[in-house]
């Protein structure tokens, strides 16, 4: 079960393949119990069929970080063989890069963490550095995974005219003031709000075709605070999966 627990199915958003924007949508762990439970009940229509050959630890990041990263790829409008920028390289980005490389995109990764930059290069990035560094060419699309508003004008600086910058975080610090010329040139700035069942189904299909490998370490639920603290300090390569006895 991904984060989207249910949607009404009748509103204009549900009828136009945007059930993630449904005003009556409910999300596990937010509206409905079950996010930290050994067992949970979910409406059958909102349950995903898991790909064969993936164990629980490998699959878990796909249904949260992975599906949001996949929707961000879709909304960035990146096309095969184009140049894609990824800002932040955690659980979502390390899955998104595998999809982008499968589409034969050239991926540029921006991260403060040397370990995360090394991880990005291991997964096929053509370049890894920090935001603000100059590139030899502009990017066709970019995704900001890090919840840092100051990254937005930095990302727009290296985005070509007509390109799209997608913001994948649920929350983000305030965007700083910036000159209009950074957005001018028919560049698009858009947010990514959760994900739909279509996103989950398409990603799980790709997971088998690529195949996607989630870099995962596990931690017992009792150590959730320590795990979150490590994520906050960029001490995790890939994702942490909480296990419930």
C-alpha positions in Angstrom: 0.0 0.0 0.0 1.4 3.4 -1.0 0.8 6.6 1.0 -2.5 7.3 -0.9 -5.1 5.4 1.0 -8.2 6.4 -0.9 -9.9 9.1 -3.0 -13.5 9.9 -3.7 -13.5 8.9 -7.4 -16.1 11.5 -8.3 -14.5 14.9 -8.2 -13.0 16.7 -11.2 -9.5 15.7 -10.1 -10.3 12.0 -9.8 -12.1 12.1 -13.2 -9.0 13.6 -14.8 -6.3 11.2 -13.5 -5.3 13.6 -10.7 -6.7 11.7 -7.7 -3.7 12.9 -5.7 -5.3 16.3 -5.6 -8.7 15.0 -4.5 -10.1 17.2 -1.7 -11.3 14.1 0.0 -8.2 12.0 -0.5 -6.9 10.2 2.6 -3.4 9.2 3.3 -2.0 6.4 5.5 -0.4 7.7 8.7 -2.0 11.1 8.3 -5.7 10.5 8.0 -5.8 6.7 8.5 -3.9 4.5 11.0 -1.5 1.9 9.7 1.8 3.6 8.8 3.6 2.1 11.8 1.5 -1.1 12.2 2.3 -4.7 11.8 -1.0 -5.2 9.9 -3.2 -2.7 8.1 -6.4 -2.7 6.0 -6.6 -0.8 2.7 -9.3 -0.6 0.0 -8.6 -3.2 -2.6 -8.6 -0.7 -5.4 -5.8 1.2 -3.7 -3.6 -1.8 -3.1 -0.6 -2.4 -5.4 0.4 -5.8 -6.9 4.0 -6.2 -6.0 6.6 -7.2 -8.7 7.9 -10.7 -8.6 11.5 -11.2 -7.4 11.5 -8.3 -5.0 11.7 -8.8 -1.2 10.0 -6.6 1.3 13.0 -4.4 2.0 13.6 -3.8 -1.7 10.0 -3.0 -2.4 9.2 -0.7 0.5 11.1 2.4 -0.8 9.4 2.0 -4.2 5.9 2.7 -2.7 6.9 5.9 -1.0 10.1 7.7 -2.0 10.1 5.8 -5.4 6.6 6.7 -6.5 7.0 10.4 -5.6 10.3 10.5 -7.5 8.6 8.8 -10.5 5.8 11.4 -10.5 8.4 14.1 -10.3 10.1 12.7 -13.4 6.7 12.7 -15.2 5.9 16.3 -14.2 9.4 17.5 -15.1 8.5 16.4 -18.7 12.0 15.0 -19.2 12.3 13.0 -22.5 14.7 10.2 -23.4 18.3 11.3 -24.1 17.7 14.7 -22.5 19.8 16.3 -19.7 18.2 16.0 -16.2 19.3 17.7 -13.0 18.6 16.2 -9.5 19.0 18.4 -6.5 19.5 16.3 -3.3 20.3 12.6 -3.6 18.4 10.6 -1.0 15.8 7.9 -1.1 13.7 9.4 -4.0 16.6 10.5 -6.2 18.5 7.2 -6.0 15.5 5.5 -7.5 14.6 8.3 -10.0 18.1 8.2 -11.4 17.7 4.5 -12.3 14.5 5.3 -14.2 16.2 8.3 -16.0 19.2 6.2 -17.0 16.8 3.5 -18.3 15.4 6.3 -20.5 19.0 7.1 -21.6 19.0 10.5 -20.0 22.2 12.3 -19.0 21.8 12.9 -15.3 23.6 15.7 -13.3 23.4 15.5 -9.5 23.7 18.4 -7.0 24.4 17.5 -3.4 26.3 18.9 -0.4 27.2 15.3 0.7 30.4 13.8 -0.8 29.1 10.4 0.0 25.8 11.1 -1.9 27.8 12.5 -4.9 29.8 9.3 -5.0 26.6 7.2 -4.8 25.2 9.2 -7.7 28.2 8.6 -9.9 28.1 4.8 -9.1 24.4 4.8 -10.3 25.3 6.4 -13.6 25.3 10.2 -13.2 27.6 11.9 -15.7 28.4 14.7 -13.3 28.0 15.3 -9.5 28.8 18.5 -7.7 27.2 21.2 -5.6 24.5 23.7 -6.4 26.0 26.9 -7.8 28.8 25.1 -9.7 28.9 26.0 -13.4 28.0 23.4 -16.0 29.2 23.3 -19.6 25.6 23.0 -20.8 22.1 23.8 -19.7 19.7 21.2 -18.5 16.4 20.3 -20.1 14.6 19.6 -16.9 15.4 19.4 -13.2 13.9 18.1 -9.9 14.5 19.5 -6.5 14.2 16.8 -3.9 15.9 18.7 -1.0 13.4 20.9 0.9 15.6 24.0 0.5 14.0 27.1 -1.1 17.4 28.7 -2.1 18.0 25.8 -4.5 15.2 27.1 -6.7 16.9 30.1 -8.2 20.2 28.1 -8.4 18.4 25.4 -10.4 16.7 28.0 -12.7 20.2 29.4 -13.5 21.2 26.2 -15.4 17.8 25.3 -16.8 17.4 26.0 -20.6 14.5 28.1 -22.0 11.4 26.0 -22.2 12.6 23.7 -19.5 10.7 22.5 -16.4 11.8 22.6 -12.7 9.7 20.3 -10.5 9.8 20.6 -6.7 9.2 17.2 -5.2 9.0 18.0 -1.5 5.8 18.2 0.5 7.3 21.1 2.4 10.1 23.5 1.6 11.8 26.5 3.2 10.8 29.9 1.7 11.8 30.7 -1.8 14.1 33.7 -1.9 13.5 36.8 -4.0 15.1 36.4 -7.4 15.2 38.4 -10.7 12.4 37.6 -13.1 14.9 36.8 -15.8 15.8 33.5 -14.1 12.2 32.3 -14.8 11.7 34.1 -18.1 12.1 32.2 -21.3 9.0 30.0 -20.9 10.6 28.1 -18.1 8.0 26.2 -15.9 8.2 26.0 -12.1 5.8 23.4 -10.6 5.2 21.4 -7.5 4.7 17.7 -7.1 1.9 16.6 -4.8 2.1 13.0 -3.7 1.2 10.4 -6.4 -1.6 8.5 -8.1 -2.2 4.8 -8.5 -1.1 5.1 -12.1 2.3 6.3 -10.9 2.6 3.4 -8.5 1.6 0.8 -11.2 3.9 2.3 -13.8 6.9 2.4 -11.4 6.4 -1.1 -10.2 6.3 -2.3 -13.8 9.5 -0.4 -14.5 11.1 -1.9 -11.4 10.9 -5.3 -13.0 12.0 -4.2 -16.4 15.1 -2.2 -15.4 15.4 -3.8 -12.7 15.5 -1.2 -10.0 17.7 -1.8 -7.0 16.9 0.1 -3.9 19.9 0.7 -1.7 18.4 -0.1 1.7 19.3 -0.5 5.3 16.8 -1.6 7.9 16.1 -0.4 11.4 13.6 -1.7 14.0 10.6 0.6 14.6 11.9 1.2 18.2 14.8 3.1 16.6 12.7 5.4 14.4 14.0 8.6 16.0 17.7 7.6 15.5 16.9 6.6 11.9 15.2 9.9 11.1 18.1 11.8 12.7 20.5 10.0 10.4 18.4 10.9 7.4 18.3 14.5 8.5 22.1 14.6 8.7 22.6 13.0 5.3 24.2 9.9 6.8 22.1 7.4 4.8 22.9 6.3 1.2 19.6 5.4 -0.3 16.7 4.6 2.1 16.1 3.3 5.6 13.2 0.9 6.0 11.6 0.4 9.4 10.8 -3.1 10.4 8.0 -4.2 12.7 8.2 -7.4 14.7 
